Amino acid sequence: MTTMNVSLPDELKGFVDERVDQSGYGSTSEYVRDLIRRDRERQALRGLIIEGLESNPSQPADDAYFEGLRREISARD
């Protein structure tokens, strides 16, 4: 694992310290790693949404369509 140093204004450092204490993170590094992972997941989801928007719909998005999606998601859980 590599090390990265980040400079923060006092206000942001205080915020990070509070989040670490209040959210049960073991360290500032753990908090920052979690933020980066969440950002990566958000970017991936955004990419999938854009991909979906750019594709042609295969069927109308009616009640039956959404019920089918719910069943598919439930089956994966």
N, C-alpha and C positions, 0 to 999 in steps of 0.2 A: 504494500500500500504506500502511496506517495503522500507527501505533506503539502498542503497549500495554505499560505498565510493570507488572511483577508483583513483589511483595515475597515473598521466601522466607526461612525460617529458615536459619541457616548449614548445618545438616545437609542440608537439601534442596538448597541451592545446591551443596554439595560433591558430592552424588549426581549432580546434573545435569551438573556439570563433568566428573565421571568418565565418565558416559555419552557425552558429546560426544567426549571424548578416545578412549575405547575403541571406540566404534561408528562412527567415521569421519565424524561430522557436521562440517560446516564451521563451525558456530556454535551457540550456545544457541538462537537463533531458529529455525534449521533443525530442531533436535531438537524444540522445542515445536510447530512446524508439523506435523511428522510425527506427534507424539502426537495432535494435534487431528484430523488426517486419519484416523488409525487409529480414534479414538473415533467419528468420524462414520460410518465404514464398519461398525464394530461395532453402532452404533445402527440403521443401515439393515438389517443382517443380522438383528438382534433383531426388528425390525418384520416382516421377511419370515417369520421363524419363527413369530411370533405369528399372523400372517395365515394361515399354513399350518395351525397348530393349530386355528384357529377355522373353517376351511373343512371341508366334508364330503369324506371320502376318495372319490376317483373309482374306486378299485380296491383290492383287498387289498394290503397292503405285504408281499408274499412275495418269494422269491428272484427270480422273474421280473420283478417290479416294480423291484427294486434293480438288476438287470442292465440293464434298459431305461434307468434313470437314468444308469448308468455309460456306456452307449453314447452317450446324448445329450450328456453332458459331454465325452466324448472327441471327438465330432464338432464341438463348439464350439471345442476347443483347436486 
